Amino acid sequence: MLAVAGHLVQQNFRLPGMLSTSADLSFADMPNGLAALSKIPALGLFQIIAFIGFLEIGVMKQKEGSFPGDMTLGGEPYAWTKFSDEVKEQKRAIELNNGRAAQMGILGLMMHEAVNNHPYIINVPPPATYLLI
C-alpha cells in the first residue's frame, strides 16, 4: 500500500536537496516512475539492496513459535494478546488479502507505464473538457 502511495506522491512532489553529490544529481532531476531506476547511481542501488538485506538477515527475524510472517520487533503490537485466536486468524486473513490487493495495484501501475512508456499520472493540467466544475 505504501508503494502505491509513494508512486502517486512522487509524480508531483520531490524532496529538496541532492540525491547524489558525486553524480551532481538532485531529487528534482529524477524522472517519474520506472525511469528513475536508470538514473540512480550504481552505488546508490547497492546501498538500497544492502540495507534491505541487512533488515532481512539481521533485524526482521522469524521468532520461534510464532505464525509464519510474524516479524514484529518486540513489544505488544496493538494489544494483540487481547484478541481470541479466531479474531487473530480473521485479522491475519484480512491483512493478507489487503497486501495481495496492494501488490496487484502497484504491478498494475508499473505495467501501465511499461506498456506505453508514460507514467500513470501525467503531469499536465487536463483539458478544459475534463475539468469538473
N, C-alpha and C positions, 0 to 999 in steps of 0.2 A: 504494500500500500504506500509505503514511503517512496518507493521507486517511481510510481505513477505521479505522486505529488511533486517529487523532485524534478522529473522531466517536464511537467507542466509549468512549474515555477521558473525554471532556468530558461524558458523560452523568452521571457521578458525582463528578468531581473538577474543582475550579476553582482558578485561581491566586489568591493573596491580593492585596489591593490594589485600586486603581482602574483601570478601563479608560479612563475619561474623567473628569477632574476638572471640566471645564467643564460637562459634562452630568450631573455627580454620579451616575455610573454605575460600579458596581463589577463585577468579574468574576462575583461570586456572584449579581448581579441578572440576568445574561444567561439567557434561556431556552435550552432544548436544541434541537438540530437547526437546521432552516432558519429557524425563527422568530428566531434570533439575528441574522440579517442585517438584519431590520427594526429592531432596537434599536441597531445600531452607528451613531454619528453620521455624517453625510454626509462630513465632512472625514476621518474615520477610514477610510471606504471609499475615498475618494480617495487617501489615503496608501498603502493596500494596493495599489491598482491602479497608482499611480505607481511604487512600489518594484518591482513585478513588471515594469513597462515598462522601468525602468532596468536591471534584470538582463537582460532580453531584448535591449535595444539596446546596452548598454554593456559588459556583463560576459560573458555567455554567447554568444560569437560562434563561428560555424562556422569551423573552420580550413581553409585551403586544402589540398586533397589528402587530407582525412580523409573517412571514410564519413559519410553523412547522419545527423544527430542526435548526432554526437560533439561534446559540449560540455564536454570536460574543461578544467580551469583550469590546465593545465600540469603538468609533472612526469610521473612514470611511475606511472599508477594500477595498483596491484597487480601489478607486473611484467608488464604486458600484452604486452610485446615478446617474452617467452619463449615465448608460445603460437604454434603454427603457424597459418597462415591458415585452415585447416579448423576448428581448435578455436575460433578467434576468431569465425568465422561461426556456429558452433554456439552459443556463449555469447551472441552478439548475438540469435539467434533465441529462445533461452530467455528472455532478459531482455525481449524484445519481447512474447512471449506472457504473461509474468508481469505486465507493465504493462497489457496488454489485460484480463486477468482482474481486476486491481485496479480498472480503470475500470468494468467491469461490476459489481463488488462495491459500489463507492461509489454508482453510479447506482441499483442495486437498493435500497440503504438509503434513498437520497433519495426514490425513487418510493414506497416503503412509507410513508414519512412523509407525502408529498404526497397519497396516496390516502385515508388515514384521519385525517390531522391529529394523529397521535400519533408521538412519537419511537419509534424502533425498539427501544429498551430502555426499558421503563417503570420508573421509579424507585420502585417499591413492592415490599415483600417478597412473594414468591409465596405463594399459599395453602398451607396445610399439606399438601394432597393432592399438591402439586408438589415438595415438599422431598425430596431424595434422602438417605435415611438408611441 
